[in-house]
């Protein structure tokens, strides 16, 4: 295990795992490489979307999805042959690729049950939403409501092309949260 000097206190607690602490102002190459990989995953998602200003919820879910997908799919650094770390650590089955139906940032209409507390009214039972990340990569997704900007759940009733109104609404949600405009459509990491 690699870490900074703050982890020195737990060196005996994590045995038999060997703890390697770096010096002051040093960097751990394995950690730096991991951070860069997660940045690359989120930059690819960010660049594929038409939104210039992304709300905080979308940014958080974008990072979460990138990290989850890195642990979900097989790589050269597998602990056990044929098993990605997701299967071992979270005790979850292999991913069924048929469950991955939507891309991050797509626009859908969601059926929301008992909206406003009543089911038998003339009020709309669907809400416009932006697709966020899959929940545990099992076919269920998280969504961001275009009305409130909050994370919601529901059943997709229609997959609709992204219109200028959707882009403007997402960018307005981001602007009200004082998120930066992305002229190059890439994320800004601090």
N, C-alpha and C positions, 0 to 999 in steps of 0.2 A: 504494500500500500504506500502511495506517495502523498506527501502533504507538507505543509509549512510547519514552522516551529510550534504553533499552537497545538498540534497533534502529539507532540513529544510527551505530554502528560498521560496519554492513554497507551503508550508503547507496550506496557506489560499486559494491559487489558485485552489487547487484540491478538495476543499470541495464540496459535503458532504462526499467524500472519506476520511477515517481516515488514516493519514500518521504516520507510526511508524519508527523513525530513530534510528539506533543503535549507540553505542558509538565508540570511536576510537579503532581500532584493534579488534572490535567485528564482529561476523558473523551473518547474518540473516539466520536461519535454513531453511526457505522456499526457499530462493534464492540458498543456497548451495545445497539443495536437487534437485532443478531444474537444476542446472549446472551439477550435477552428473548424472542425468537422460539423459541429452543431450550427455554427454560424453559416457555413456553406449550405447546409440543408435549408435553413430558414431564408437565406438569400434567394435560393432557387424558387421557393414558394412565393416569396415577396415579388420577385421580378415577373412571375407569370400572371399576377393579378393586375387589373386595370386601375386600382385605387392609388391615388397619390398620397393620401393621408389615411393611415390605418388606426382605428381605435385600439386602446390598450388591451381590451379583451382579445382581439384578433392577434395581436402581437404575442401575448402570453400563450394562446392556444397554438400558434404557429411554432413557437419554440418547443412546446410540449409534444406536438406531433412529430417534429423532426427528431427529438430524442427518443420517442416511442418507436418510430420506424427504424432507427438505428439498432435498437434492441430487438426488433421483431424479425428482421430479415437476416438470413445467414450472411456471415462475413468470414474473412480469413482468420479471425481471432475467436473462434468458437471454443467453449470450454469442453464440450462433449461433441463427438462427431455427429453431424446432422441436427444438432439442437442449438438454436439460437438462445441467447441469455434469457429472453422473455419466457421460453418454455421452462427453463430451470428455476429461475428466481421467482416468477409469478405463478408457476404451475398452471400455465395456460396452454391450450392446444395450439397446433400449427395454425397459421392464418389461412382462412379460406378466401382466396382472392376474389371470389364472386361477391363477397360481402363489401368490398371496397368499391362502392358505386359512385361516389361523388368526389370532386376535387375541392380542395380548400379554396374558399372565396366564391364559390358558385352561388347563384341566386335560385331559391326554391320558394314554393308556397307550402306552408305547414298547416296541417289540421291540428288545431289546439282544442282539447276537450273542455267543455263547459266554460267557455270564455265569458268573462264578466259574471260568473256565477249562475248563468241560465243557459240551458241548451235549446230551449224551444222558443227562439226569437228570430227576428229577421236580421239580426246582427251577423256580420261575417264570421264564419267559423275557421277561416284561414288567416294566416299572417305571413307577410313577406319576411324572409330570413336569408341570412348568408350562412353557408355551410362552414363549420369549423372543423375540428378534428374528430376522427372516429373514437368512440368510447371503447377502449381496450382492444381496438381493431377487431370488433366482433360484428360489425354490420350496423350497429346503432351509432348515431352521430350526435354531436353537439351542434347547436345553431345559435346565431346571434340575431335577435329580433331587430328588424329595421325600425320598429316603432319606438322601442325603449333602449336599444343598445345592450340589453342584458342577455345572458346565456339562457336559452330555452330548449325544450325538448318537444318533439311532436312527430307526427307521421307525415312524410312528404307526399303531397297530393299532385304537385306539378313541378317539373324541372323547367325553368324559364331562362331564356338568354338574358344576360346582364344588359340593362338599359342605362341610359344616361341618368335617369332619375335615381336608380339604385346606386350608381357611382356617386352622385351628388350627396345622397343620404349618408352613405358610409363615410365619405370625406367630411361631411358636417359633424357626424358623431366624433370623428378623430380630431377635428379642429376644436370642438368644444372641450375636449380633454387636453388641449394644448399639445397635441402630437405634432411632430415636424412634417412639413410637406416634403415628399420624396420626389425630386425632379427626375432622378434616374431610376425610380421604382425599386431601390434597394434599401435595406434597413440601415439605420445609423446605430452602431454599437459604441457605448461609452466605456 
